[in-house]
Amino acid sequence: MDAAVLSGVVVVITRTRTAADARVMLERVVDPDLPFLSIEDIAILRDVEVTPDGGATVTITPTYSGCPALDTIVTDIRSVLANGGFAPVHVEVVHSPAWTTDWMSGKAKEKLAANRIAPPGLLGVTAEVLCPMCSSDTIATVSEFGSTACKSLMVCTDCGEPFDYFKAI
């Protein structure tokens, strides 16, 4: 709701919120494990519907079923939309189809590399992992599991820098 003052009289201008409005607001909701990626960038956000009563239903698919960040993401979605004037806000978590790194945007993969995380390749294709610091392909796996289950810990044997690799899943 917007307000304007005309000749000392407050005029209230109302506008029906749309799914596009909600999506703009949801750009502020990030993956807590990758705070430089919005839930849209990483493709957790699947759908947004605005209900006739002024509420919103948001459908998300977590990166994996045991994602520890899921509760935080749901809380953030509800908070951002409620503060933006949507009420009630419902969040539906769906696991089918299962999330895949193939859904991630090119922008998300660029942001991963810019934050020293080697982005995933296409699912089912043997990916060439490049060091996000020097672009060398001479790397070694330190651990199949990094700071989260969806990442591996790697080290570049050329520049010596450790980095995460976001696995293609």
Residue frames relative to the residue before (quaternion, step in Angstrom):
aa qw qx qy qz dx dy dz
M 1.0000 0.0000 0.0000 0.0000 0.00 0.00 0.00
D 0.1462 -0.7713 0.6159 0.0653 3.53 -0.98 0.93
A 0.1642 -0.7811 0.5941 0.1001 3.57 -1.17 0.51
A 0.0764 -0.7664 0.6364 0.0413 3.52 -1.19 0.66
V 0.2889 -0.7360 0.5824 0.1888 3.56 -1.16 0.57
L 0.0064 -0.7846 0.6184 -0.0443 3.53 -0.72 1.16
S 0.8428 -0.0942 0.0216 0.5295 3.58 -0.64 1.12
G 0.7326 -0.4417 0.2340 0.4620 3.58 0.92 0.91
V 0.6321 0.4916 -0.3341 0.4971 3.60 1.28 0.03
V 0.3431 -0.7250 0.5573 0.2145 3.56 -0.88 0.93
V 0.1177 -0.7732 0.6223 0.0328 3.53 -0.79 1.10
V 0.2162 -0.7788 0.5777 0.1138 3.57 -0.73 1.05
I 0.1446 -0.7763 0.6117 0.0471 3.51 -0.82 1.09
T 0.0984 -0.8027 0.5866 0.0431 3.57 -0.62 1.06
R 0.0687 -0.7692 0.6351 0.0166 3.50 -1.18 0.65
T 0.4494 -0.6787 0.5063 0.2848 3.54 -0.90 0.86
R 0.3927 -0.7082 0.5390 0.2317 3.54 -0.84 1.00
T 0.2382 -0.7821 0.5654 0.1089 3.55 -1.05 0.81
A 0.6700 -0.4606 0.3829 0.4385 3.54 -1.32 0.12
A 0.6119 0.5456 -0.3467 0.4558 3.59 1.10 -0.68
D 0.6144 0.5318 -0.3410 0.4727 3.59 1.05 -0.75
A 0.6593 0.5099 -0.3031 0.4620 3.56 0.92 -0.95
R 0.6521 0.5188 -0.3219 0.4494 3.60 0.93 -0.84
V 0.6179 0.5266 -0.3440 0.4717 3.59 1.03 -0.73
M 0.6555 0.5032 -0.3053 0.4732 3.59 0.95 -0.88
L 0.6824 0.5087 -0.2879 0.4390 3.58 0.97 -0.85
E 0.4803 0.6502 -0.4464 0.3838 3.62 1.23 -0.11
R 0.6370 0.5297 -0.3223 0.4581 3.60 1.24 -0.41
V 0.6038 0.5340 -0.3663 0.4648 3.60 1.25 -0.20
V 0.0952 -0.8212 0.5626 -0.0004 3.54 -0.62 1.18
D 0.5355 -0.5513 0.5138 0.3812 3.52 -1.34 0.23
P 0.4410 -0.7325 0.4437 0.2687 3.64 -0.53 1.10
D 0.6582 0.4960 -0.3132 0.4719 3.60 1.15 -0.54
L 0.7615 0.1796 -0.0957 0.6154 3.57 1.29 -0.46
P 0.0847 -0.8843 0.4558 0.0548 3.59 0.63 1.13
F 0.6001 0.5326 -0.3703 0.4681 3.59 1.23 0.02
L 0.6803 0.4327 -0.2860 0.5178 3.61 1.32 0.02
S 0.3529 -0.7086 0.5690 0.2227 3.56 -0.89 0.94
I 0.6252 -0.5306 0.3984 0.4109 3.56 -1.25 0.29
E 0.5821 0.5416 -0.3691 0.4812 3.59 1.24 -0.35
D 0.6364 0.5422 -0.3277 0.4400 3.61 0.89 -0.94
I 0.7637 0.3875 -0.1998 0.4761 3.55 0.78 -1.07
A 0.4416 -0.7434 0.3995 0.3044 3.58 1.39 -0.03
I 0.3118 0.7105 -0.5482 0.3121 3.55 1.05 0.80
L 0.6528 0.4958 -0.2951 0.4908 3.57 1.09 -0.78
R 0.1452 -0.8232 0.5472 0.0435 3.57 -0.56 1.18
D 0.8116 -0.0992 0.1158 0.5640 3.61 0.86 -0.89
V 0.1035 -0.7492 0.6498 0.0759 3.54 -1.29 0.52
E 0.0097 -0.7783 0.6276 -0.0153 3.54 -0.88 1.00
V 0.2722 -0.7286 0.6055 0.1687 3.53 -1.04 0.84
T 0.3102 -0.7639 0.5420 0.1629 3.55 -0.87 0.99
P 0.6481 -0.5525 0.3544 0.3862 3.61 -1.13 0.55
D 0.6784 0.4957 -0.2946 0.4553 3.62 1.13 -0.54
G 0.6261 -0.5667 0.3352 0.4179 3.61 1.26 0.20
G 0.5444 0.6024 -0.4013 0.4240 3.54 1.26 0.23
A 0.2872 -0.7336 0.5830 0.1988 3.52 -1.34 -0.14
T 0.1648 -0.7307 0.6520 0.1176 3.50 -1.24 0.65
V 0.1041 -0.7957 0.5967 0.0056 3.54 -0.71 1.16
T 0.1715 -0.7748 0.6031 0.0805 3.55 -0.87 1.00
I 0.0021 -0.7951 0.6056 -0.0331 3.55 -0.87 1.02
T 0.1856 -0.7300 0.6442 0.1326 3.52 -1.31 0.47
P 0.3433 -0.7555 0.5130 0.2196 3.61 -0.52 1.10
T 0.6337 -0.5530 0.3824 0.3826 3.55 -1.19 0.51
Y 0.7657 -0.1173 0.0187 0.6322 3.56 1.19 -0.47
S 0.6832 -0.5585 0.2890 0.3712 3.57 -1.14 0.67
G 0.7416 0.3842 -0.2339 0.4977 3.61 1.07 -0.53
C 0.2406 0.8144 -0.5013 0.1663 3.58 1.22 0.41
P 0.3400 -0.7748 0.4958 0.1956 3.62 -0.53 1.13
A 0.6334 0.5437 -0.3305 0.4403 3.60 1.22 -0.32
L 0.4320 0.7480 -0.4382 0.2486 3.61 1.25 -0.25
D 0.6689 0.5007 -0.3167 0.4490 3.62 0.82 -0.90
T 0.6461 0.5139 -0.3157 0.4678 3.58 0.99 -0.80
I 0.6478 0.5169 -0.3177 0.4607 3.59 0.95 -0.86
V 0.6530 0.5075 -0.3127 0.4671 3.60 0.92 -0.90
T 0.6542 0.5078 -0.3102 0.4669 3.59 0.92 -0.89
D 0.6664 0.5033 -0.3025 0.4594 3.59 0.93 -0.87
I 0.6152 0.5360 -0.3439 0.4647 3.61 1.02 -0.76
R 0.6769 0.4952 -0.2954 0.4576 3.56 0.83 -1.00
S 0.6716 0.5147 -0.2938 0.4447 3.57 0.92 -0.92
V 0.6778 0.4975 -0.2983 0.4518 3.59 0.81 -0.99
L 0.7110 0.4500 -0.2741 0.4656 3.59 0.85 -0.90
A 0.6246 0.5212 -0.3435 0.4692 3.61 1.02 -0.72
N 0.6641 0.4892 -0.3008 0.4787 3.59 0.98 -0.82
G 0.6816 0.4727 -0.2764 0.4854 3.58 1.22 -0.46
G 0.6663 -0.5548 0.2882 0.4064 3.57 1.26 0.22
F 0.5425 0.5913 -0.4226 0.4212 3.58 1.22 0.13
A 0.2052 0.7567 -0.6035 0.1452 3.57 -0.94 0.90
P 0.5468 -0.2904 -0.7787 0.1018 1.53 -1.56 1.93
V 0.3349 -0.7073 0.5836 0.2169 3.55 -1.33 0.31
H 0.0763 -0.7807 0.6201 0.0108 3.55 -0.80 1.07
V 0.1294 -0.7684 0.6220 0.0771 3.55 -1.04 0.81
E 0.1393 -0.7783 0.6103 0.0487 3.53 -0.76 1.12
V 0.1887 -0.7667 0.6067 0.0918 3.54 -0.84 1.04
V 0.0368 -0.8008 0.5975 -0.0179 3.57 -0.66 1.14
H 0.2547 -0.7885 0.5475 0.1171 3.55 -1.05 0.81
S 0.7318 0.3292 -0.2141 0.5569 3.57 1.28 -0.02
P 0.4507 -0.2760 -0.8315 0.1712 1.51 -1.40 2.01
A 0.5910 -0.5879 0.4236 0.3545 3.53 -1.17 0.61
W 0.5597 -0.6042 0.4564 0.3367 3.55 -1.11 0.78
T 0.0455 -0.7819 0.6216 0.0133 3.54 -1.14 0.69
T 0.5658 -0.5994 0.4457 0.3494 3.56 -1.14 0.60
D 0.5315 0.6219 -0.4089 0.4044 3.60 1.22 -0.31
W 0.6239 0.5444 -0.3396 0.4462 3.61 1.20 -0.43
M 0.5332 0.6452 -0.4096 0.3628 3.61 1.18 -0.43
S 0.4710 -0.6722 0.4948 0.2853 3.55 -1.03 0.78
G 0.6277 -0.5119 0.4265 0.4026 3.53 -1.31 0.33
K 0.6009 0.5639 -0.3394 0.4536 3.55 1.13 -0.75
A 0.6417 0.5193 -0.3247 0.4617 3.60 1.00 -0.81
K 0.6674 0.4989 -0.3035 0.4621 3.58 0.94 -0.86
E 0.6194 0.5239 -0.3352 0.4791 3.58 1.11 -0.68
K 0.6573 0.5041 -0.3069 0.4686 3.58 0.99 -0.84
L 0.5977 0.5440 -0.3665 0.4609 3.60 1.04 -0.67
A 0.6873 0.4834 -0.2864 0.4604 3.58 0.79 -1.03
A 0.6494 0.5212 -0.3151 0.4554 3.59 1.00 -0.80
N 0.7283 0.3768 -0.2174 0.5295 3.58 1.23 -0.47
R 0.5992 -0.6403 0.3196 0.3590 3.55 1.18 0.78
I 0.5541 0.5297 -0.4325 0.4747 3.57 1.05 0.81
A 0.3782 -0.7219 0.5291 0.2365 3.57 -0.67 1.09
P 0.3846 -0.7520 0.4862 0.2240 3.61 -0.69 1.05
P 0.5596 -0.6064 0.4402 0.3541 3.58 -1.20 0.46
G 0.4087 -0.6504 0.5724 0.2869 3.51 -1.31 0.41
L 0.7176 -0.3907 0.3197 0.4798 3.56 -1.25 -0.34
L 0.5502 -0.6151 0.4609 0.3264 3.54 -1.06 0.81
G 0.8091 0.2556 -0.2079 0.4866 3.55 -0.96 0.92
V 0.6619 0.4293 -0.3016 0.5353 3.57 1.29 -0.04
T 0.4465 -0.6745 0.5076 0.2968 3.57 -0.82 0.94
A 0.2467 -0.8141 0.5165 0.0979 3.50 -0.45 1.27
E 0.3370 -0.6718 0.6125 0.2449 3.50 -1.18 0.63
V 0.2151 -0.7775 0.5802 0.1123 3.56 -0.55 1.17
L 0.1220 -0.7922 0.5967 0.0371 3.53 -0.81 1.08
C 0.5356 -0.6018 0.4853 0.3397 3.54 -1.10 0.71
P 0.3832 -0.7477 0.4862 0.2401 3.63 -0.68 0.99
M 0.6317 0.5244 -0.3463 0.4539 3.62 1.24 -0.15
C 0.8412 0.1309 -0.0370 0.5234 3.61 0.80 -0.97
S 0.4455 -0.7311 0.4066 0.3189 3.59 1.35 0.01
S 0.3739 0.7187 -0.4987 0.3082 3.59 1.18 0.39
D 0.3174 -0.7291 0.5692 0.2089 3.55 -1.18 0.58
T 0.5241 0.6031 -0.4142 0.4360 3.56 1.30 0.23
I 0.2388 0.7788 -0.5278 0.2405 3.53 0.17 1.34
A 0.2075 -0.7556 0.6079 0.1287 3.54 -1.29 0.39
T 0.4174 -0.6837 0.5388 0.2608 3.54 -1.12 0.72
V 0.2641 -0.7538 0.5853 0.1394 3.56 -0.81 1.05
S 0.7799 -0.0961 0.1039 0.6097 3.56 0.99 -0.93
E 0.5079 -0.6472 0.4790 0.3061 3.58 -1.01 0.82
F 0.7584 0.2771 -0.1661 0.5661 3.58 1.20 -0.48
G 0.2102 -0.7884 0.5720 0.0837 3.53 -0.82 1.11
S 0.8329 -0.1678 0.1415 0.5081 3.55 -1.05 -0.82
T 0.7538 0.1004 -0.1042 0.6409 3.58 1.28 -0.34
A 0.6692 -0.5297 0.3436 0.3919 3.58 -1.23 0.42
C 0.6758 0.5039 -0.3033 0.4443 3.60 1.12 -0.52
K 0.7055 0.4050 -0.2628 0.5188 3.60 1.26 0.05
S 0.2559 -0.7142 0.6280 0.1734 3.55 -1.29 0.55
L 0.3789 -0.6960 0.5571 0.2484 3.56 -1.17 0.59
M 0.0577 -0.8038 0.5910 -0.0349 3.54 -0.72 1.17
V 0.1370 -0.7473 0.6338 0.1455 3.53 -1.35 0.14
C 0.3870 -0.6966 0.5560 0.2364 3.54 -1.05 0.82
T 0.3223 -0.7688 0.5181 0.1914 3.57 -0.71 1.03
D 0.5978 0.5453 -0.3723 0.4547 3.60 1.27 -0.11
C 0.8109 0.2294 -0.1236 0.5240 3.61 0.67 -1.08
G 0.4683 -0.7230 0.4050 0.3063 3.60 1.29 -0.16
E 0.5201 0.6622 -0.4031 0.3585 3.60 1.28 0.01
P 0.3502 -0.6985 0.5762 0.2397 3.58 -1.01 0.80
F 0.0632 0.7883 -0.6106 0.0414 3.58 -1.17 0.57
D 0.4689 -0.6330 0.5326 0.3095 3.52 -1.34 0.35
Y 0.1806 -0.7248 0.6517 0.1318 3.52 -1.30 0.56
F 0.3136 -0.7364 0.5716 0.1808 3.58 -0.73 1.08
K 0.3619 -0.7780 0.4766 0.1912 3.56 -0.38 1.27
A 0.4357 -0.6443 0.5566 0.2919 3.55 -1.18 0.64
I 0.1080 0.7916 -0.5917 0.1077 3.55 -0.63 1.17
